[in-house]
Amino acid sequence: MKTFSFLGETPTIALRKAQNQCGEDAIVIYTKKISTKSRTSEDMYEILVGLDSEHQDEVKTQVIQPSVQSEHNVNTQFVDYRAEILKMQQSIEQVQKSIWVPKSQLFDLTIPP
């Protein structure tokens, strides 16, 4: 038995790719989620299928080269938030000073008899 691995954004897409390449006689060995969705990529699922020796001659194999993302195509904007962070820090310090100033006049009160 020869095994083949197929990737897809959903298990259904990966299975469809496996059936297109190997035919309906392919046996699914396992399905596994190999990456989680993020801002830059989608979920990826891997399906490993096995094919009997009598059907191996029909399958054409391809080696897929990993794609290299070019750095010059990405439009990124870097913003320096240093000045804004310093302003927020000063505001927080002012709030801290106003809250933690000891209120001695409240503690010096005496209750008349």
PyMOL commands that place a pseudoatom at each C-alpha (Angstrom):
pseudoatom trace, name=CA, resn=MET, resi=1, chain=A, elem=C, hetatm=0, pos=[0.000, 0.000, 0.000]
pseudoatom trace, name=CA, resn=LYS, resi=2, chain=A, elem=C, hetatm=0, pos=[1.329, 3.410, -0.939]
pseudoatom trace, name=CA, resn=THR, resi=3, chain=A, elem=C, hetatm=0, pos=[0.294, 6.519, 1.016]
pseudoatom trace, name=CA, resn=PHE, resi=4, chain=A, elem=C, hetatm=0, pos=[-0.338, 10.030, -0.274]
pseudoatom trace, name=CA, resn=SER, resi=5, chain=A, elem=C, hetatm=0, pos=[-0.846, 13.261, 1.657]
pseudoatom trace, name=CA, resn=PHE, resi=6, chain=A, elem=C, hetatm=0, pos=[-3.213, 16.043, 0.576]
pseudoatom trace, name=CA, resn=LEU, resi=7, chain=A, elem=C, hetatm=0, pos=[-3.761, 19.513, 2.061]
pseudoatom trace, name=CA, resn=GLY, resi=8, chain=A, elem=C, hetatm=0, pos=[-6.845, 21.726, 2.041]
pseudoatom trace, name=CA, resn=GLU, resi=9, chain=A, elem=C, hetatm=0, pos=[-8.492, 24.592, 3.907]
pseudoatom trace, name=CA, resn=THR, resi=10, chain=A, elem=C, hetatm=0, pos=[-11.222, 22.173, 5.014]
pseudoatom trace, name=CA, resn=PRO, resi=11, chain=A, elem=C, hetatm=0, pos=[-11.221, 18.381, 5.323]
pseudoatom trace, name=CA, resn=THR, resi=12, chain=A, elem=C, hetatm=0, pos=[-13.734, 18.245, 2.460]
pseudoatom trace, name=CA, resn=ILE, resi=13, chain=A, elem=C, hetatm=0, pos=[-11.440, 20.157, 0.109]
pseudoatom trace, name=CA, resn=ALA, resi=14, chain=A, elem=C, hetatm=0, pos=[-8.485, 17.929, 1.019]
pseudoatom trace, name=CA, resn=LEU, resi=15, chain=A, elem=C, hetatm=0, pos=[-10.613, 14.804, 0.474]
pseudoatom trace, name=CA, resn=ARG, resi=16, chain=A, elem=C, hetatm=0, pos=[-11.807, 16.113, -2.893]
pseudoatom trace, name=CA, resn=LYS, resi=17, chain=A, elem=C, hetatm=0, pos=[-8.171, 16.634, -3.949]
pseudoatom trace, name=CA, resn=ALA, resi=18, chain=A, elem=C, hetatm=0, pos=[-7.338, 13.091, -2.829]
pseudoatom trace, name=CA, resn=GLN, resi=19, chain=A, elem=C, hetatm=0, pos=[-10.250, 11.634, -4.794]
pseudoatom trace, name=CA, resn=ASN, resi=20, chain=A, elem=C, hetatm=0, pos=[-9.312, 13.612, -7.911]
pseudoatom trace, name=CA, resn=GLN, resi=21, chain=A, elem=C, hetatm=0, pos=[-5.722, 12.332, -7.780]
pseudoatom trace, name=CA, resn=CYS, resi=22, chain=A, elem=C, hetatm=0, pos=[-6.202, 8.792, -6.456]
pseudoatom trace, name=CA, resn=GLY, resi=23, chain=A, elem=C, hetatm=0, pos=[-9.773, 7.957, -7.427]
pseudoatom trace, name=CA, resn=GLU, resi=24, chain=A, elem=C, hetatm=0, pos=[-12.639, 6.622, -5.357]
pseudoatom trace, name=CA, resn=ASP, resi=25, chain=A, elem=C, hetatm=0, pos=[-10.679, 3.536, -4.249]
pseudoatom trace, name=CA, resn=ALA, resi=26, chain=A, elem=C, hetatm=0, pos=[-8.382, 5.550, -1.960]
pseudoatom trace, name=CA, resn=ILE, resi=27, chain=A, elem=C, hetatm=0, pos=[-8.670, 4.659, 1.729]
pseudoatom trace, name=CA, resn=VAL, resi=28, chain=A, elem=C, hetatm=0, pos=[-8.521, 7.539, 4.218]
pseudoatom trace, name=CA, resn=ILE, resi=29, chain=A, elem=C, hetatm=0, pos=[-5.961, 6.706, 6.893]
pseudoatom trace, name=CA, resn=TYR, resi=30, chain=A, elem=C, hetatm=0, pos=[-6.284, 9.878, 8.950]
pseudoatom trace, name=CA, resn=THR, resi=31, chain=A, elem=C, hetatm=0, pos=[-7.355, 13.506, 8.877]
pseudoatom trace, name=CA, resn=LYS, resi=32, chain=A, elem=C, hetatm=0, pos=[-5.428, 16.048, 10.922]
pseudoatom trace, name=CA, resn=LYS, resi=33, chain=A, elem=C, hetatm=0, pos=[-5.639, 19.808, 11.469]
pseudoatom trace, name=CA, resn=ILE, resi=34, chain=A, elem=C, hetatm=0, pos=[-2.099, 21.072, 10.929]
pseudoatom trace, name=CA, resn=SER, resi=35, chain=A, elem=C, hetatm=0, pos=[-2.505, 24.842, 11.356]
pseudoatom trace, name=CA, resn=THR, resi=36, chain=A, elem=C, hetatm=0, pos=[-4.996, 27.217, 12.897]
pseudoatom trace, name=CA, resn=LYS, resi=37, chain=A, elem=C, hetatm=0, pos=[-6.560, 30.230, 11.234]
pseudoatom trace, name=CA, resn=SER, resi=38, chain=A, elem=C, hetatm=0, pos=[-4.805, 33.530, 11.827]
pseudoatom trace, name=CA, resn=ARG, resi=39, chain=A, elem=C, hetatm=0, pos=[-4.784, 36.958, 10.229]
pseudoatom trace, name=CA, resn=THR, resi=40, chain=A, elem=C, hetatm=0, pos=[-2.342, 35.851, 7.542]
pseudoatom trace, name=CA, resn=SER, resi=41, chain=A, elem=C, hetatm=0, pos=[-3.371, 32.259, 6.910]
pseudoatom trace, name=CA, resn=GLU, resi=42, chain=A, elem=C, hetatm=0, pos=[-6.367, 29.951, 6.871]
pseudoatom trace, name=CA, resn=ASP, resi=43, chain=A, elem=C, hetatm=0, pos=[-6.943, 26.635, 8.639]
pseudoatom trace, name=CA, resn=MET, resi=44, chain=A, elem=C, hetatm=0, pos=[-5.063, 23.789, 6.984]
pseudoatom trace, name=CA, resn=TYR, resi=45, chain=A, elem=C, hetatm=0, pos=[-6.031, 20.126, 7.127]
pseudoatom trace, name=CA, resn=GLU, resi=46, chain=A, elem=C, hetatm=0, pos=[-3.988, 17.144, 6.008]
pseudoatom trace, name=CA, resn=ILE, resi=47, chain=A, elem=C, hetatm=0, pos=[-5.546, 13.915, 4.783]
pseudoatom trace, name=CA, resn=LEU, resi=48, chain=A, elem=C, hetatm=0, pos=[-3.409, 10.808, 4.414]
pseudoatom trace, name=CA, resn=VAL, resi=49, chain=A, elem=C, hetatm=0, pos=[-4.860, 8.262, 2.014]
pseudoatom trace, name=CA, resn=GLY, resi=50, chain=A, elem=C, hetatm=0, pos=[-3.663, 4.804, 1.140]
pseudoatom trace, name=CA, resn=LEU, resi=51, chain=A, elem=C, hetatm=0, pos=[-3.905, 3.163, -2.244]
pseudoatom trace, name=CA, resn=ASP, resi=52, chain=A, elem=C, hetatm=0, pos=[-3.671, -0.565, -2.968]
pseudoatom trace, name=CA, resn=SER, resi=53, chain=A, elem=C, hetatm=0, pos=[-0.767, -1.744, -5.098]
pseudoatom trace, name=CA, resn=GLU, resi=54, chain=A, elem=C, hetatm=0, pos=[-3.016, -2.531, -8.074]
pseudoatom trace, name=CA, resn=HIS, resi=55, chain=A, elem=C, hetatm=0, pos=[-4.130, 1.137, -8.324]
pseudoatom trace, name=CA, resn=GLN, resi=56, chain=A, elem=C, hetatm=0, pos=[-0.714, 2.742, -7.765]
pseudoatom trace, name=CA, resn=ASP, resi=57, chain=A, elem=C, hetatm=0, pos=[0.156, 2.938, -11.447]
pseudoatom trace, name=CA, resn=GLU, resi=58, chain=A, elem=C, hetatm=0, pos=[-2.790, 5.246, -12.147]
pseudoatom trace, name=CA, resn=VAL, resi=59, chain=A, elem=C, hetatm=0, pos=[-1.708, 7.957, -9.690]
pseudoatom trace, name=CA, resn=LYS, resi=60, chain=A, elem=C, hetatm=0, pos=[0.486, 10.806, -10.888]
pseudoatom trace, name=CA, resn=THR, resi=61, chain=A, elem=C, hetatm=0, pos=[2.575, 12.290, -8.118]
pseudoatom trace, name=CA, resn=GLN, resi=62, chain=A, elem=C, hetatm=0, pos=[3.622, 15.919, -7.880]
pseudoatom trace, name=CA, resn=VAL, resi=63, chain=A, elem=C, hetatm=0, pos=[6.110, 17.581, -5.607]
pseudoatom trace, name=CA, resn=ILE, resi=64, chain=A, elem=C, hetatm=0, pos=[4.768, 20.920, -4.477]
pseudoatom trace, name=CA, resn=GLN, resi=65, chain=A, elem=C, hetatm=0, pos=[7.389, 23.543, -3.780]
pseudoatom trace, name=CA, resn=PRO, resi=66, chain=A, elem=C, hetatm=0, pos=[6.673, 25.774, -0.784]
pseudoatom trace, name=CA, resn=SER, resi=67, chain=A, elem=C, hetatm=0, pos=[5.679, 29.249, -1.824]
pseudoatom trace, name=CA, resn=VAL, resi=68, chain=A, elem=C, hetatm=0, pos=[8.005, 32.065, -0.866]
pseudoatom trace, name=CA, resn=GLN, resi=69, chain=A, elem=C, hetatm=0, pos=[6.265, 35.273, 0.012]
pseudoatom trace, name=CA, resn=SER, resi=70, chain=A, elem=C, hetatm=0, pos=[8.013, 38.263, -1.436]
pseudoatom trace, name=CA, resn=GLU, resi=71, chain=A, elem=C, hetatm=0, pos=[8.708, 41.018, 1.041]
pseudoatom trace, name=CA, resn=HIS, resi=72, chain=A, elem=C, hetatm=0, pos=[8.241, 43.868, -1.417]
pseudoatom trace, name=CA, resn=ASN, resi=73, chain=A, elem=C, hetatm=0, pos=[4.588, 43.013, -2.139]
pseudoatom trace, name=CA, resn=VAL, resi=74, chain=A, elem=C, hetatm=0, pos=[3.484, 43.416, 1.456]
pseudoatom trace, name=CA, resn=ASN, resi=75, chain=A, elem=C, hetatm=0, pos=[2.191, 46.858, 2.348]
pseudoatom trace, name=CA, resn=THR, resi=76, chain=A, elem=C, hetatm=0, pos=[2.997, 47.312, 5.998]
pseudoatom trace, name=CA, resn=GLN, resi=77, chain=A, elem=C, hetatm=0, pos=[2.902, 50.495, 7.942]
pseudoatom trace, name=CA, resn=PHE, resi=78, chain=A, elem=C, hetatm=0, pos=[4.983, 50.961, 11.052]
pseudoatom trace, name=CA, resn=VAL, resi=79, chain=A, elem=C, hetatm=0, pos=[3.774, 53.638, 13.414]
pseudoatom trace, name=CA, resn=ASP, resi=80, chain=A, elem=C, hetatm=0, pos=[5.797, 54.995, 16.306]
pseudoatom trace, name=CA, resn=TYR, resi=81, chain=A, elem=C, hetatm=0, pos=[3.459, 55.100, 19.285]
pseudoatom trace, name=CA, resn=ARG, resi=82, chain=A, elem=C, hetatm=0, pos=[6.157, 56.231, 21.700]
pseudoatom trace, name=CA, resn=ALA, resi=83, chain=A, elem=C, hetatm=0, pos=[4.793, 59.791, 22.095]
pseudoatom trace, name=CA, resn=GLU, resi=84, chain=A, elem=C, hetatm=0, pos=[1.240, 58.559, 22.663]
pseudoatom trace, name=CA, resn=ILE, resi=85, chain=A, elem=C, hetatm=0, pos=[2.405, 56.013, 25.232]
pseudoatom trace, name=CA, resn=LEU, resi=86, chain=A, elem=C, hetatm=0, pos=[4.318, 58.714, 27.126]
pseudoatom trace, name=CA, resn=LYS, resi=87, chain=A, elem=C, hetatm=0, pos=[1.190, 60.923, 27.199]
pseudoatom trace, name=CA, resn=MET, resi=88, chain=A, elem=C, hetatm=0, pos=[-0.890, 58.029, 28.554]
pseudoatom trace, name=CA, resn=GLN, resi=89, chain=A, elem=C, hetatm=0, pos=[1.777, 57.265, 31.139]
pseudoatom trace, name=CA, resn=GLN, resi=90, chain=A, elem=C, hetatm=0, pos=[1.739, 60.888, 32.342]
pseudoatom trace, name=CA, resn=SER, resi=91, chain=A, elem=C, hetatm=0, pos=[-2.057, 60.789, 32.579]
pseudoatom trace, name=CA, resn=ILE, resi=92, chain=A, elem=C, hetatm=0, pos=[-1.889, 57.592, 34.625]
pseudoatom trace, name=CA, resn=GLU, resi=93, chain=A, elem=C, hetatm=0, pos=[0.687, 59.144, 36.951]
pseudoatom trace, name=CA, resn=GLN, resi=94, chain=A, elem=C, hetatm=0, pos=[-1.595, 62.158, 37.515]
pseudoatom trace, name=CA, resn=VAL, resi=95, chain=A, elem=C, hetatm=0, pos=[-4.507, 59.866, 38.364]
pseudoatom trace, name=CA, resn=GLN, resi=96, chain=A, elem=C, hetatm=0, pos=[-2.292, 57.880, 40.739]
pseudoatom trace, name=CA, resn=LYS, resi=97, chain=A, elem=C, hetatm=0, pos=[-1.161, 61.059, 42.501]
pseudoatom trace, name=CA, resn=SER, resi=98, chain=A, elem=C, hetatm=0, pos=[-4.735, 62.267, 42.934]
pseudoatom trace, name=CA, resn=ILE, resi=99, chain=A, elem=C, hetatm=0, pos=[-5.926, 58.925, 44.302]
pseudoatom trace, name=CA, resn=TRP, resi=100, chain=A, elem=C, hetatm=0, pos=[-3.040, 58.114, 46.627]
pseudoatom trace, name=CA, resn=VAL, resi=101, chain=A, elem=C, hetatm=0, pos=[-2.587, 61.530, 48.232]
pseudoatom trace, name=CA, resn=PRO, resi=102, chain=A, elem=C, hetatm=0, pos=[-3.132, 60.958, 51.938]
pseudoatom trace, name=CA, resn=LYS, resi=103, chain=A, elem=C, hetatm=0, pos=[-6.244, 62.695, 53.136]
pseudoatom trace, name=CA, resn=SER, resi=104, chain=A, elem=C, hetatm=0, pos=[-4.905, 63.603, 56.552]
pseudoatom trace, name=CA, resn=GLN, resi=105, chain=A, elem=C, hetatm=0, pos=[-7.634, 66.136, 57.202]
pseudoatom trace, name=CA, resn=LEU, resi=106, chain=A, elem=C, hetatm=0, pos=[-10.179, 63.321, 57.288]
pseudoatom trace, name=CA, resn=PHE, resi=107, chain=A, elem=C, hetatm=0, pos=[-8.190, 61.320, 59.836]
pseudoatom trace, name=CA, resn=ASP, resi=108, chain=A, elem=C, hetatm=0, pos=[-7.664, 64.262, 62.220]
pseudoatom trace, name=CA, resn=LEU, resi=109, chain=A, elem=C, hetatm=0, pos=[-11.343, 64.792, 62.844]
pseudoatom trace, name=CA, resn=THR, resi=110, chain=A, elem=C, hetatm=0, pos=[-12.484, 64.404, 66.396]
pseudoatom trace, name=CA, resn=ILE, resi=111, chain=A, elem=C, hetatm=0, pos=[-15.992, 63.608, 67.356]
pseudoatom trace, name=CA, resn=PRO, resi=112, chain=A, elem=C, hetatm=0, pos=[-17.364, 66.118, 69.885]
pseudoatom trace, name=CA, resn=PRO, resi=113, chain=A, elem=C, hetatm=0, pos=[-18.801, 64.695, 73.148]
for i in range(1, 113): cmd.bond("trace and resi %d" % i, "trace and resi %d" % (i + 1))
show_as sticks, trace
zoom trace
